[in-house]
Amino acid sequence: MAESEAKSRYEAVKEEIRALGWARPGCVTRRYMPCGNPACRCMAEPPKLHGPYYQWSHKIRGKTRSLRLSEAQARQCRQWAANYKRLRKLVRRLEALALRETDRVLGAISRS
């Protein structure tokens, strides 16, 4: 790959990152849960659980942090989580492009 082509690919990936918007690590889950009241419908056979309840969770310094969300908040967090996954993928692409190009430059330096 020519230097100008590598540079233009690198710049294109950087532009994709700029266009992402907010990114939030973690995942959003939808849960249905029993309440524990023995007379409740959630304890019947078959159980009819309460919910849906939405929850965002992410590990920070080895501890899982969770946050209850409304349905609208869950939709927004899902978009941010998708942006975060896309961001990670784009950063890996930047790293690969940078490694390839810097290896080429280092090789050129050693031959001179």
C-alpha positions as CSV (number, residue, x, y, z in Angstrom):
1,M,0.0,0.0,0.0
2,A,1.4,3.4,-1.0
3,E,2.0,6.0,1.7
4,S,-0.7,8.3,0.3
5,E,-3.2,5.5,0.2
6,A,-2.4,4.5,3.8
7,K,-2.7,8.1,4.9
8,S,-6.1,8.5,3.2
9,R,-7.4,5.3,4.8
10,Y,-6.1,6.4,8.2
11,E,-7.8,9.8,7.8
12,A,-11.1,8.1,6.6
13,V,-11.2,5.9,9.8
14,K,-10.5,9.0,11.9
15,E,-13.4,10.8,10.2
16,E,-15.7,7.8,11.0
17,I,-14.7,8.1,14.7
18,R,-15.5,11.8,14.6
19,A,-19.0,11.1,13.2
20,L,-19.9,8.5,15.9
21,G,-21.4,10.6,18.6
22,W,-21.5,9.6,22.3
23,A,-20.2,6.1,23.1
24,R,-20.9,4.2,26.3
25,P,-19.3,0.9,27.3
26,G,-21.5,-1.8,28.7
27,C,-24.7,-3.6,27.7
28,V,-28.4,-3.1,28.1
29,T,-30.5,-6.1,29.1
30,R,-34.3,-6.5,29.4
31,R,-35.4,-8.6,32.3
32,Y,-38.6,-10.1,33.6
33,M,-38.5,-10.9,37.3
34,P,-40.5,-12.4,40.2
35,C,-41.3,-10.3,43.2
36,G,-41.2,-13.0,45.8
37,N,-44.8,-12.5,47.0
38,P,-46.2,-16.1,47.3
39,A,-49.7,-14.9,46.3
40,C,-48.5,-13.0,43.2
41,R,-49.0,-14.1,39.6
42,C,-45.2,-14.3,39.2
43,M,-45.3,-17.4,41.5
44,A,-48.1,-19.2,39.6
45,E,-47.6,-22.2,37.4
46,P,-46.7,-21.1,34.8
47,P,-45.2,-17.9,36.2
48,K,-46.1,-14.5,34.7
49,L,-43.1,-12.5,35.6
50,H,-43.0,-8.7,36.2
51,G,-41.4,-6.5,33.6
52,P,-39.9,-5.7,31.4
53,Y,-37.2,-3.9,33.4
54,Y,-34.2,-2.5,31.6
55,Q,-30.7,-2.4,33.0
56,W,-27.4,-1.1,31.8
57,S,-24.3,-2.8,33.3
58,H,-20.5,-2.5,32.8
59,K,-17.5,-3.5,34.7
60,I,-15.4,-0.7,36.2
61,R,-12.1,-1.6,38.0
62,G,-13.3,-5.2,38.5
63,K,-16.7,-4.3,39.9
64,T,-19.9,-4.5,37.9
65,R,-21.9,-1.2,37.9
66,S,-25.6,-1.5,37.1
67,L,-28.2,1.2,36.4
68,R,-31.9,0.7,36.1
69,L,-33.3,2.4,33.0
70,S,-36.7,3.4,31.5
71,E,-37.5,2.0,28.1
72,A,-36.5,5.3,26.4
73,Q,-33.2,5.4,28.4
74,A,-32.6,1.8,27.3
75,R,-33.0,2.7,23.7
76,Q,-30.6,5.6,24.0
77,C,-28.0,3.4,25.9
78,R,-28.3,0.7,23.3
79,Q,-27.3,3.3,20.6
80,W,-24.4,4.5,22.8
81,A,-23.3,0.9,23.4
82,A,-23.4,0.3,19.6
83,N,-21.3,3.4,19.1
84,Y,-18.9,2.1,21.7
85,K,-18.5,-1.2,19.9
86,R,-18.0,0.6,16.6
87,L,-15.5,2.9,18.2
88,R,-13.5,-0.1,19.5
89,K,-13.5,-1.7,16.0
90,L,-12.4,1.5,14.3
91,V,-9.6,2.0,16.9
92,R,-8.4,-1.6,16.1
93,R,-8.4,-0.6,12.4
94,L,-6.4,2.5,13.1
95,E,-3.9,0.4,15.1
96,A,-3.5,-2.1,12.2
97,L,-3.1,0.7,9.6
98,A,-0.6,2.5,11.9
99,L,1.4,-0.7,12.5
100,R,1.6,-1.5,8.8
101,E,2.7,2.0,7.8
102,T,5.1,2.5,10.7
103,D,6.7,-0.9,9.9
104,R,7.1,0.2,6.3
105,V,8.8,3.5,7.5
106,L,11.0,1.6,9.9
107,G,12.0,-0.8,7.2
108,A,12.9,2.2,4.9
109,I,15.0,3.7,7.6
110,S,17.0,0.5,8.2
111,R,17.7,0.2,4.5
112,S,19.2,3.6,4.3
